[in-house]
Structure formats: C-alpha cells, structure tokens
Amino acid sequence: MTSSTTDKIKGLANEAAGNVKQGVGKAVGNEKLQAEGIAQEVKGETQQAVGEAKAKVKDSADKLRDAAHRNL
C-alpha cells in the first residue's frame, strides 16, 4: 500500500471517528467531546488532503519519467 493510500485511509477513519465523537458529545451535552470530535475530523480531512497531494506528485513524477524515457 502506498503512503498516499495509507494517508487517505487514516484520514477517512479519523474523520469518521471525529463525526461520531461530535454526535455523542452533542447527544450527552459534553462540549469537550464535541470539540475533540471537531479536531479529529479536521485532522482526518488534512490527512486525506496530504494523501491526495502525494498521489498527484507521484503521478506527475511518473509522467515526467515516462516522457524522459520516450525521448531517449
């Protein structure tokens, strides 16, 4: 598994867990748990963005490498 895929999966998991924490915190009136959930959700969104960026960089590098080989 590539690091970009790992980042995306971890990001999805953190985002989902954050959403659950927010929901539970809201249901029981626990503002601290809600805040933790928001923070975890943001962390997950950031991890997913990092994974997407890594994938794009790798794709671009692969295309450049392939183009260079064709021109040799």
C-alpha positions as CSV (number, residue, x, y, z in Angstrom):
1,M,0.0,0.0,0.0
2,T,1.4,3.4,-0.9
3,S,1.8,6.1,1.6
4,S,-0.8,8.2,-0.2
5,T,-3.3,5.5,0.2
6,T,-2.4,5.0,3.8
7,D,-2.9,8.7,4.5
8,K,-6.3,8.7,2.7
9,I,-7.5,5.6,4.8
10,K,-6.3,7.1,8.1
11,G,-7.9,10.4,7.2
12,L,-11.2,8.7,6.5
13,A,-11.0,6.8,9.7
14,N,-10.2,10.0,11.7
15,E,-12.9,11.9,10.0
16,A,-15.5,9.2,10.8
17,A,-14.4,8.9,14.4
18,G,-14.5,12.7,14.8
19,N,-18.0,12.7,13.5
20,V,-19.0,10.0,16.0
21,K,-17.4,11.9,18.9
22,Q,-19.2,15.1,17.9
23,G,-22.5,13.3,17.7
24,V,-22.0,11.6,21.1
25,G,-20.8,14.8,22.7
26,K,-23.8,16.7,21.4
27,A,-26.2,14.0,22.5
28,V,-24.9,13.9,26.0
29,G,-24.2,17.6,26.3
30,N,-20.4,17.2,26.5
31,E,-18.8,20.2,24.8
32,K,-15.3,18.8,25.4
33,L,-16.1,15.6,23.5
34,Q,-17.7,17.7,20.7
35,A,-14.5,19.8,20.4
36,E,-12.4,16.7,20.3
37,G,-14.6,15.3,17.6
38,I,-14.2,18.5,15.5
39,A,-10.4,18.5,16.0
40,Q,-10.3,14.8,14.9
41,E,-12.5,15.4,11.9
42,V,-10.2,18.3,10.8
43,K,-7.2,16.0,11.3
44,G,-8.8,13.4,9.1
45,E,-9.6,15.9,6.4
46,T,-6.0,17.1,6.5
47,Q,-4.7,13.6,6.2
48,Q,-6.9,12.9,3.2
49,A,-5.6,16.1,1.6
50,V,-2.0,15.1,2.2
51,G,-2.7,11.7,0.6
52,E,-4.3,13.3,-2.4
53,A,-1.3,15.7,-2.8
54,K,1.2,12.8,-2.5
55,A,-0.7,10.8,-5.2
56,K,-0.7,13.8,-7.5
57,V,3.0,14.4,-7.0
58,K,3.7,10.7,-7.7
59,D,1.5,10.7,-10.8
60,S,3.3,13.8,-12.1
61,A,6.7,12.3,-11.4
62,D,5.7,9.1,-13.2
63,K,4.6,11.0,-16.2
64,L,7.8,13.0,-16.4
65,R,9.9,9.8,-16.0
66,D,7.9,8.1,-18.8
67,A,8.3,11.1,-21.1
68,A,12.0,11.3,-20.4
69,H,12.4,7.6,-21.3
70,R,10.4,8.0,-24.5
71,N,12.8,10.9,-25.5
72,L,15.9,8.9,-25.0
